[in-house]
Amino acid sequence: MIQRFRVPLGFLIAALVLYLAQPTSFSLLLGLPIAIAGAVLRGLAAGVIRKDAVLTTSGPYAWTRNPLYLGSFLLGVGFGVMSGSWIAAAVIVLPSFFIYPHVIRREEEHLARLFPGAFAEYCSRVPRFIPTLRKSSFSFSYRQYISNREYNTTIGLVLAVLILILKSR
């Protein structure tokens, strides 16, 4: 059930955060690098993952089994900081602690069914969420990035930052 409502809930939370935001130049400068790091991580992950076709274990997937969710979390933290409001930051970050564990567990059950032996071995060496940075070669595919529609994250990031900049004046 959470799976179905997480995207619409995300839009509702984003609208509420933008409404509650009281950004300053300082909060924007502090939070923007965090949000950009999240978007970059998501972009790198989207450029290598072919959902349900193969078990992706290279690139960001060698650091954490869930780079897309970690990237989203960093985006949320970045926007929370940029908002300049503790209430807005709580509104965007706190749901992550309830939604992500459930969604991650469901997705891991799905991957364990699709790739039984390979996924168990992958889980034994790569952490679920908190990354361990290690060298990993991978080939990023811009075509895969587009196919996964990750450009929406970049568009959303730019639009939200512009709104926050306008609100800070």
Helices and strands as residue ranges (DSSP letters): H 2-20, H 25-46, G 59-62, H 67-83, H 86-93, H 96-114, H 116-125, H 142-147, H 151-167
